[in-house]
Amino acid sequence: MASASAPPASSAKGLPPGVEGATRVPVKVANKPALRADVDLASCSARSHGWQAAGTVHNPHAAARRYKITVFFTTGDATVIGFAATSVHVTAKANRAWTAGATFHAAKPTLCVLRGVG
């Protein structure tokens, strides 16, 4: 679970006007490779006042699972400008769509990074 945050960041050198580095970013993000393989990040797009990542969780296991998905939103130069997390319950042998979005001033380009799945 994302319980701690990095210290506030000031605007990183070279960011476009209006774009700021994220001031609170989780430093501990659950990330289990076996579960991460079940998650597909299929889209990364603008939304009202921010950005959104979306995809599908494919649960190949014989039991239901809860997936905690954390996404970082970055500039093209990898400066984190936002993040989002979502929790998705997927029944056994099923698929389920997920979305995670945040409100911030996006850069051109803004990229979505699947930071962790736990």
VEXFIBA-133664 format. One record per residue (C-alpha): residue in three letters; x, y, z. Coordinates in steps of 0.1 Angstrom, whole numbers, plus 5000, padded with zeros to 4 digits. Layout:
BEGIN
alaXYZ/...
END
This chain:
BEGIN
met500050005000/ala501350354992/ser501650495027/ala504650725025/ser505351015002/ala508551174989/pro509251525000/pro507651804980/ala509251864947/ser509752204931/ser509252264894/ala511952064877/lys514152254853/gly512952234818/leu509252164824/pro506752334801/pro504952644814/gly502252544839/val503552184844/glu504952104878/gly506651794892/ala504351594916/thr504651714951/arg503451394968/val504451064952/pro504150724970/val507550584977/lys506350234987/val504250084960/ala503149714960/asn504649534931/lys504349154927/pro505749034893/ala503348744891/leu500348974895/arg501849244873/ala501849004844/asp498048984846/val497649354841/asp497449524806/leu497849904803/ala496049964770/ser495450344769/cys496950664782/ser494850974775/ala493651314785/arg490651364807/ser489051664821/his491751854840/gly494251574839/trp495151234826/gln493950874827/ala495350524822/ala493150224815/gly493449864806/thr492349514815/val493149274843/his493248904832/asn492948674862/pro494148334851/his494048194886/ala491547944901/ala490548194928/ala489248554928/arg492048814933/arg492149184942/tyr494649384922/lys496049724934/ile497249904904/thr499450214906/val500250434877/phe502750734875/phe502151004849/thr505351144835/thr506751394811/gly508651264780/asp511751314801/ala510451094830/thr509551364855/val506651244876/ile503851504873/gly500951294888/phe499950944900/ala496750744905/ala495850404921/thr492850184918/ser491849854933/val490049594911/his488449264922/val488549004895/thr486748674898/ala488548344889/lys489448294852/ala487848634843/asn488848974829/arg487949314842/ala488549664829/trp490249924851/thr490950294850/ala493050524871/gly493150894867/ala494451214883/thr493951584881/phe497051784871/his498352014844/ala499551764817/ala502651794796/lys503051724759/pro503651434759/thr502351284791/leu503150914795/cys501550654817/val503950424836/leu502550104853/arg504450164885/gly503249854904/val500649584909/gly500049434942/
END
